[in-house]
C-alpha cells in the first residue's frame, strides 16, 4: 500500500502503550523482521488478547500489510502460551499468510519489554541505549495494529481500549473515547471508587492517577486497589524515603542486578552498584550512575527483588534527572549465562504484590461509552505538542481533525472523539462538550 504512511499519519496513530511513538515514522523504516507484541507486559492487562481473539483476521491481514510496507521477510505475532483462545483464532488465519508466524512465550515478566521480546523472538540483542531498528526489527503492539486497520478503513484514532480490573465487581475490557475523564468513565460503568486508589497503566510500570485525569492514546488499563496494597504503598512513598532506606539498610545482596532484565541482556546497568553509590553519598558522577540511562523502569528491582523494601527503580528515576550522564549507545552486549534461570514468573510476581485475587478474566464488554465531555491532550505521544486547528465555540464532529503536527516536527494529529462544541483550549488540552 503506497500511501500507508500518509494514511496512518493523517489518522494520528501512535504506539498504544509506552511512550506513544508516532506509528507513521516506524512505517517509514525498512527492516528484516516485524515483531507484533501481543504478550502484554503488565500483569492482569488483557486488551491485546481480546483484540486478537475478536478480530483475528483483520489483525493478521494488517500485519501482512505492515510487513510488506517495512520490507520485512518475516512477521511474528507474539503472545503468551496461556492465551489459548487468541492463539487458536490467530492460527486459523495465519495458515493463509506464510510470512507470518505466531510464537508463544511463557508467562514471565517483563516479556513485553521490547528489548526482551526482540531477543526471545529473533535472538538479537538490541544495543544498550539503542532501539529495535538497530538490529533490523520494527516492533508494534496489537492495539497499534488494530488502529492501523481502522485507519485503512478511514477511521482516525479516537478511542483507546482498557482493561478495568482489581477491586471491581465485574472486571472488563472496553473501548473508550479518547479524553474521557477517569471519574466520568467509572461513574458511567457504575463502579464505586470510595476508599480505593487508581493505577493507570499497570501495577509494575503504571502510575497513580486521579478521577480528574483524562484517558489518552497510550492508556491501557485502570487498576483499582486498596491503599494497603504493596504496589500502592510503594507508589505513595517519596523518593527521599527510599534514599534513606538505601543509605541505612541496603545489604548489597545484588538481587536487584541479578534479576534486572536489561543487565541479563548484557547492558551496563547494575542497580546494586547504583545503590552503593547513593548509600555512600555520591551525588552526580559516580561511575555506576552511567548505567541509569539504560534502565527501562520495569520495576523488577523494586517490586520483586529487594528484600529490604528499597526502590532502586525510583532512585534511578531520580538520578536520571540529577546525575551527569551522557546518553550513548553501547554495542555488542554479552547476554548473561544466568538469564534463563532469572526470569520472573508472572504468578509469583502477582503473589508478591498481593494481586492473586484479581487474576480473573476481564472479558470484552461491548458497551457504548458516551461521555458528556472530553479533555483531549495535545501531546500524548513522543515529539512535540500538536497545533490546535479549532477555536473555542467551534462545533466539531467525532473523527474531525482538531490539531495537527507542526511543520517539520515529530508528532501526531489529534481528532475529536465525540460530537460537541469546543469549550476550552488551555493547559495542553482541548475540551469538548456535547
C-alpha positions in Angstrom: 0.0 0.0 0.0 1.9 3.0 -1.3 0.2 5.6 0.8 0.0 3.7 4.1 2.4 6.1 5.8 0.2 9.1 4.9 -3.0 7.3 5.9 -1.6 6.4 9.3 0.0 9.8 9.8 -3.3 11.5 9.0 -5.2 9.2 11.4 -3.0 10.2 14.3 -1.9 6.6 15.2 0.8 6.3 17.8 2.0 3.3 19.8 -0.9 2.2 22.0 1.1 2.0 25.2 4.5 3.0 26.4 5.7 6.5 25.2 3.4 6.6 22.2 5.9 6.8 19.4 4.2 8.1 16.1 3.5 5.0 14.0 3.9 6.6 10.6 7.6 7.1 11.4 8.0 3.4 12.1 6.2 2.6 8.9 8.8 4.7 7.0 11.6 2.3 8.1 12.9 -0.8 6.4 13.5 -3.9 8.5 14.3 -7.6 8.3 11.7 -8.6 10.9 8.4 -7.2 12.1 7.5 -8.2 15.7 4.0 -7.6 17.0 3.9 -7.5 20.8 0.8 -9.3 22.0 2.2 -10.7 25.2 1.1 -7.8 27.4 4.0 -7.0 29.6 2.0 -5.9 32.7 0.2 -8.4 34.9 -3.6 -8.6 34.5 -3.8 -6.5 31.4 -6.0 -8.2 28.8 -6.6 -5.8 26.0 -4.5 -7.3 23.3 -5.5 -10.9 23.9 -9.2 -9.9 23.4 -8.4 -7.9 20.3 -6.6 -10.9 18.9 -9.5 -13.2 19.8 -12.3 -10.9 18.5 -10.5 -9.5 15.4 -8.0 -12.2 14.4 -8.5 -11.9 10.6 -8.3 -8.1 10.3 -5.3 -8.0 12.6 -3.4 -10.7 10.7 -4.3 -9.0 7.4 -3.0 -5.7 8.7 0.2 -7.4 10.0 0.8 -8.6 6.4 0.2 -5.1 5.1 2.7 -3.6 7.6 5.2 -6.4 6.9 5.2 -5.5 3.2 5.4 -1.8 3.9 8.6 -2.2 6.0 10.1 -4.8 3.7 10.3 -7.5 6.4 10.9 -11.1 5.3 9.1 -12.4 8.4 6.5 -11.1 10.8 5.9 -12.5 14.3 2.6 -12.1 16.1 3.7 -13.0 19.6 1.5 -13.9 22.6 1.7 -15.8 25.8 1.0 -19.6 25.9 -1.9 -19.1 28.2 -3.8 -17.1 25.6 -5.5 -20.2 24.3 -8.5 -18.6 22.5 -6.4 -15.9 20.9 -3.8 -18.4 19.7 -6.5 -20.6 18.1 -8.1 -17.7 16.4 -4.8 -16.4 15.0 -3.5 -19.8 13.9 -6.8 -20.4 12.0 -5.9 -17.3 9.9 -2.1 -17.2 9.6 -2.2 -20.5 7.6 -3.1 -18.3 4.7 -0.1 -16.0 5.3 3.2 -17.9 5.0 5.4 -15.0 6.1 3.6 -14.6 9.5 4.3 -16.8 12.5 2.6 -17.0 15.9 5.3 -17.8 18.5 4.1 -18.3 22.1 6.1 -17.5 25.2 5.8 -18.4 28.9 4.1 -16.0 31.4 7.2 -14.3 32.7 7.8 -10.6 33.4 8.8 -8.4 31.6 8.3 -10.5 28.4 6.7 -7.5 26.7 9.7 -5.3 27.1 10.8 -4.6 23.6 14.4 -5.5 24.1 13.4 -8.7 25.8 10.9 -9.6 23.1 13.3 -9.0 20.3 15.9 -11.3 21.9 13.3 -14.0 22.6 11.8 -13.9 19.1 14.8 -13.5 16.8 17.8 -14.0 19.1 19.2 -10.5 18.5 20.3 -8.2 21.3 19.3 -4.5 20.9 22.3 -2.4 21.9 22.1 -0.7 25.3 20.7 2.8 24.5 19.5 1.6 21.2 16.2 0.7 19.6 15.0 -2.4 17.7 15.6 -1.0 14.3 19.3 -1.0 15.2 19.1 -4.8 14.8 16.8 -4.9 11.8 13.5 -5.1 13.7 10.4 -2.9 13.7 8.1 -3.5 16.7 4.5 -2.6 17.4 1.8 -3.8 19.7 -1.5 -5.5 18.8 -3.7 -2.4 19.6 -1.5 -0.3 17.3 -2.0 -2.8 14.5 -5.8 -2.7 15.1 -5.6 1.1 15.0 -3.7 0.9 11.7 -6.5 -1.4 10.4 -9.1 1.2 11.4 -7.0 4.0 9.7 -7.0 2.0 6.5 -10.8 1.8 6.8 -10.9 5.6 7.1 -11.3 5.8 10.9 -8.9 8.1 12.7 -7.7 7.2 16.2 -10.4 8.4 18.5 -10.7 5.5 21.0 -8.5 3.6 23.4 -9.0 0.1 24.8 -8.8 -0.5 28.5 -8.8 -3.4 31.0 -10.5 -2.4 34.2 -9.5 -4.8 37.0 -8.8 -5.0 40.7 -11.4 -4.1 43.3 -14.3 -4.0 40.8 -17.5 -6.2 40.8 -17.0 -7.1 37.1 -13.5 -7.0 35.5 -13.9 -6.0 31.9 -12.1 -4.8 28.7 -13.8 -2.0 26.9 -13.5 0.7 24.2 -13.4 4.3 25.5 -13.4 7.7 23.6 -10.1 9.5 24.0 -10.1 12.3 26.6 -12.8 10.6 28.7 -12.2 11.7 32.3 -11.4 8.7 34.5 -14.1 9.6 37.1 -16.7 10.0 34.4 -15.9 6.6 32.9 -16.1 4.8 36.2 -19.4 6.6 37.0 -20.9 5.6 33.7 -19.9 2.0 34.4 -21.4 2.2 37.9 -18.0 1.4 39.6 -17.6 2.9 43.1 -14.2 4.1 44.0 -14.6 5.3 47.6 -11.6 4.2 49.7 -9.7 2.9 46.7 -6.6 4.1 44.8 -6.4 4.0 41.0 -3.4 3.0 38.9 -3.3 3.8 35.2 -1.2 1.6 33.0 -0.4 -1.4 35.2 0.9 -2.5 38.7 4.5 -2.6 37.7 5.1 0.4 35.4 1.9 2.4 35.8 1.4 5.4 38.0 -1.2 6.7 40.4 -3.9 8.6 38.7 -7.0 10.6 39.8 -10.6 10.8 39.0 -9.9 14.1 37.1 -7.4 12.6 34.7 -8.4 12.2 31.1 -7.5 8.9 29.2 -5.0 9.2 26.4 -3.9 7.3 23.4 -1.4 5.3 25.5 -3.9 4.4 28.2 -4.2 0.6 28.5 -5.7 -0.2 31.9 -7.2 1.0 35.2 -6.4 -0.9 38.4 -8.5 -0.2 41.4 -6.6 -1.3 44.5 -6.9 -0.9 48.3 -4.5 1.7 49.9 -2.9 -1.1 51.8 -1.8 -3.0 48.7 2.1 -3.0 48.5 2.0 -1.6 45.0 0.1 1.5 46.2 2.2 1.8 49.3 5.4 1.9 47.3 3.9 4.5 44.8 2.9 6.9 47.5 6.3 7.0 49.2 8.6 9.9 48.3 11.9 9.1 46.8 13.6 10.6 49.8 12.2 7.7 51.9 13.9 5.2 49.6 17.2 7.1 49.6 17.2 7.0 53.4 16.5 3.2 53.4 19.2 2.7 50.8 21.7 4.5 53.0 20.7 2.8 56.2 19.7 -0.7 55.2 20.9 -1.8 51.7 22.7 -5.1 52.3 24.3 -5.1 48.8 22.9 -8.6 48.1 23.0 -7.9 44.3 19.4 -9.4 43.8 18.3 -6.2 42.1 21.1 -6.6 39.5 20.8 -10.4 39.2 17.1 -10.1 38.2 17.4 -7.0 36.1 16.2 -7.9 32.6 18.4 -5.3 30.9 21.5 -6.4 32.8 20.8 -10.0 31.9 20.8 -9.0 28.2 24.3 -7.6 28.8 23.5 -3.9 29.2 25.9 -2.0 31.5 23.3 -1.4 34.2 24.0 -2.7 37.7 21.4 -1.4 40.2 23.2 -2.8 43.2 26.3 -0.6 42.4 24.0 2.4 41.9 22.6 1.7 45.4 26.1 1.5 46.7 26.8 4.9 45.2 23.8 6.6 46.8 24.4 4.8 50.2 27.9 6.4 50.4 26.6 9.8 49.5 27.7 10.1 45.9 25.6 12.8 44.1 26.5 13.1 40.4 29.5 11.4 38.8 29.8 8.0 40.5 30.8 5.6 37.7 27.9 3.3 38.2 25.5 6.1 37.6 26.3 5.9 33.9 24.0 2.9 33.8 20.8 4.7 34.8 20.3 5.8 31.2 19.7 2.1 30.2 17.0 1.4 32.8 13.6 0.6 31.3 12.0 1.1 34.7 10.2 -2.2 34.7 10.2 -2.4 38.5 11.6 -5.9 39.0 14.3 -4.5 41.3 11.7 -2.6 43.4 8.7 -4.9 43.5 10.2 -8.3 43.2 13.9 -8.5 44.1 14.8 -6.2 47.0 14.5 -7.9 50.5 14.9 -4.6 52.2 12.0 -2.8 50.5 14.2 -0.3 48.8 13.1 1.1 45.4 16.1 1.1 43.1 13.7 2.0 40.3 12.6 5.2 42.0 16.1 6.1 42.9 17.2 5.5 39.3 14.4 7.7 38.0 15.6 10.5 40.3 19.2 10.0 39.1 18.1 10.3 35.5 17.2 13.9 36.3 20.2 14.8 38.5 23.2 12.7 37.6 25.7 13.9 35.0 25.2 11.2 32.3 25.9 11.4 28.6 23.3 9.5 26.6 25.1 6.9 24.4 24.7 3.6 22.7 26.8 0.6 23.7 27.3 -2.1 21.1 27.8 -5.8 21.4 26.3 -6.6 24.8 27.0 -10.1 26.2 24.0 -12.0 27.3 24.3 -13.4 30.8 24.6 -17.2 31.2 22.2 -16.9 34.1 19.4 -15.3 32.1 17.2 -18.4 31.7 17.2 -19.0 35.4 16.4 -15.4 36.3 13.0 -15.0 34.5 10.3 -13.8 36.8 7.1 -16.0 36.7 4.1 -13.7 36.5 2.1 -15.8 39.0 4.9 -15.5 41.6 5.1 -11.8 40.9 1.3 -11.3 41.4 1.5 -13.2 44.7 4.4 -11.0 45.8 2.3 -7.9 45.1 -1.0 -9.3 46.7 -2.6 -9.3 43.2 -3.5 -13.0 43.0 -7.2 -12.5 44.0 -7.5 -10.2 41.0 -6.2 -12.7 38.5 -9.5 -13.2 36.7 -10.8 -12.9 33.1 -11.6 -9.3 32.1 -13.8 -10.2 29.1 -14.7 -8.0 26.3 -17.7 -5.9 27.1 -19.4 -4.3 24.1 -20.8 -1.2 25.9 -21.2 2.3 24.4 -19.3 4.9 26.4 -20.5 8.3 25.5 -19.2 10.9 28.0 -20.8 14.4 28.1 -17.4 16.0 27.7 -13.8 15.0 26.9 -10.4 16.6 27.6 -8.2 15.6 24.7 -4.4 16.1 25.3 -2.5 17.9 22.6 0.6 15.8 23.5 0.1 12.2 24.5 2.9 11.0 22.2 6.7 11.2 21.6 7.5 14.5 19.9 6.1 18.0 20.2 2.5 19.0 21.1 0.1 19.3 18.2 -1.2 22.7 17.0 -4.9 23.3 17.5 -7.0 23.7 14.3 -10.2 24.8 16.1 -11.2 27.6 18.3 -13.4 28.0 21.4 -17.0 27.9 20.3 -16.5 25.7 17.2 -18.7 22.7 16.7 -16.9 19.5 15.9 -17.8 16.0 14.9 -16.4 12.7 16.1 -13.4 11.9 13.9 -12.7 15.5 12.8 -9.1 16.6 13.0 -8.7 19.2 15.7 -4.9 19.5 16.0 -2.1 18.9 13.5 1.6 18.0 13.6 3.7 21.2 13.4 5.6 21.5 10.1 8.8 19.5 10.1 8.3 18.2 13.6 7.8 14.7 15.2 4.3 14.4 16.5 0.8 13.1 15.8 -2.5 14.5 14.6 -5.4 14.7 17.1 -9.1 14.1 16.3 -12.3 14.8 18.2 -13.6 11.7 20.0 -17.2 12.9 20.4 -19.6 15.3 18.7 -19.8 18.6 20.5 -18.6 22.1 21.0 -15.1 23.3 21.9 -15.4 24.9 25.3 -11.7 25.4 26.2 -8.2 25.2 24.7 -5.7 25.6 27.6 -3.0 23.8 29.5 -2.3 21.5 26.6 -5.9 20.1 26.2 -8.9 20.7 24.0 -12.1 20.4 26.0 -15.2 19.3 24.0 -18.7 19.2 25.5 -21.8 17.7 23.9 
